[in-house]
Amino acid sequence: MNAQITQIAERLRGLRDALNLTVVQAAEKCGVSEDNYALYESGTSDIPMSFICEVAQTFGVETSALFSGDDAHSLAYFVTRKGTGTSVERTKCYKYQSLAHGFRNAKVEPFEVTVEPCQKTIHLNTHSGQEFNLVLEGVLQLRIADNDIVLNEGDSIYFDATKPHGMTALNGRNARFLAVII
């Protein structure tokens, strides 16, 4: 697994230890199985972005603290210059760039996501809340529950994130989109 995933896993373990919780207790609070929680803390498996956001929300920490180990400090505004957001490359197929990592107590989690056309099957995940996606370039196929939706550049979708969902890039090119997790 890549170094970023290993570092995030270490921060997850450290947070749980600081809160004096067992894996069972932390998993229950985050709504995942004990096995999945332990797997995410091991650093040997991909950690879904939705899970990272859930942990942050559940335990009252900034998502940026889990991504990078840095705490958000800005209360008035935070500017993310092109290409400078905190990046997390979960797998070869997905790259997330946090766009509000320096703003304390952000009410939403905005990301610029790049998806490569390397997935044979679409991996589905769920998380609490809702999600908004706006395709910036490329063609994106989303699967939400049992529905397949193709979005082209400029198309957007708003959906219930508790429904199983996932995506892949089409036409042999990367797709880049704005994702806002609410």
Residue pairs with C-beta under 8 A, 6 or more apart in sequence:
1 43
1 44
1 45
1 46
2 89
4 88
4 89
4 90
5 43
5 45
5 46
5 47
5 90
6 43
7 69
8 43
8 47
8 52
8 66
8 67
8 88
9 40
9 41
9 42
9 43
9 47
10 43
11 65
11 66
11 69
12 40
12 41
12 47
12 55
12 66
13 41
15 55
15 59
15 61
15 66
16 23
16 26
16 41
19 26
19 59
21 29
23 34
23 37
23 38
23 41
24 34
26 37
27 33
27 34
27 36
27 37
27 38
29 58
29 59
30 37
30 51
30 54
30 55
30 58
31 54
31 128
32 40
32 51
32 54
39 45
40 47
40 51
46 90
46 91
47 90
48 90
48 125
48 127
49 88
49 90
49 94
49 96
49 111
49 181
50 125
50 126
50 127
50 161
50 181
51 125
51 127
52 63
52 66
52 67
53 63
53 109
53 127
53 181
54 127
54 128
55 61
55 66
56 62
56 63
56 65
56 66
57 128
62 71
62 72
62 101
62 104
62 105
62 106
63 98
63 101
63 106
63 109
64 70
64 71
64 72
64 86
64 98
64 101
64 102
65 71
65 72
67 86
67 88
67 98
67 101
68 86
68 101
70 86
70 101
71 104
72 78
72 101
72 102
72 103
72 104
72 105
72 106
73 102
73 104
74 102
74 103
74 104
75 103
75 104
75 105
77 103
78 100
78 101
78 102
78 103
80 98
80 99
80 100
80 101
80 102
83 97
85 97
85 98
85 99
85 101
85 111
85 112
86 97
86 98
86 101
87 95
87 96
87 97
87 98
88 95
88 96
88 97
88 98
89 95
89 96
90 96
92 116
92 118
93 115
93 116
93 118
93 119
93 168
94 113
94 114
94 115
94 116
95 113
95 114
96 111
96 112
96 113
96 179
97 111
97 112
97 113
97 114
98 109
98 110
98 111
99 110
99 111
99 112
100 106
100 108
100 109
100 110
107 182
108 180
108 181
108 182
109 180
109 181
110 178
110 179
110 180
110 181
111 178
111 179
111 180
111 181
112 136
112 176
112 177
112 178
112 179
113 176
113 177
113 178
113 179
114 174
114 175
114 176
115 138
115 140
115 167
115 168
115 169
115 174
115 175
115 176
115 177
116 169
116 174
117 168
117 169
117 170
117 171
117 172
117 173
117 174
117 175
119 168
122 141
122 143
122 166
122 167
122 168
123 166
124 143
124 164
124 165
124 166
125 164
125 165
125 166
126 161
126 162
126 163
126 164
126 165
127 161
127 162
127 181
128 161
128 162
129 161
129 162
129 181
129 182
130 158
130 159
130 160
130 161
130 181
130 182
131 158
131 159
131 161
131 165
131 179
131 180
131 181
131 182
132 156
132 157
132 158
132 178
132 179
132 180
132 182
133 140
133 142
133 151
133 156
133 157
133 167
133 177
133 178
133 179
133 180
134 154
134 155
134 156
134 177
134 178
135 151
135 152
135 153
135 154
135 155
135 156
135 175
135 176
135 177
136 153
136 176
136 177
136 178
137 153
137 174
137 175
137 176
138 153
138 169
138 170
138 171
138 173
138 174
138 175
138 176
139 150
139 151
139 152
139 153
139 169
139 170
139 171
139 173
139 175
140 150
140 151
140 167
140 168
140 169
140 170
140 175
140 177
141 148
141 149
141 150
141 151
141 167
141 168
141 169
141 170
142 148
142 149
142 150
142 151
142 157
142 165
142 166
142 167
143 149
143 164
143 165
143 166
143 167
144 157
144 159
144 163
144 164
144 165
145 163
145 164
145 165
149 157
150 170
151 157
151 177
159 165
161 181
167 175
169 175
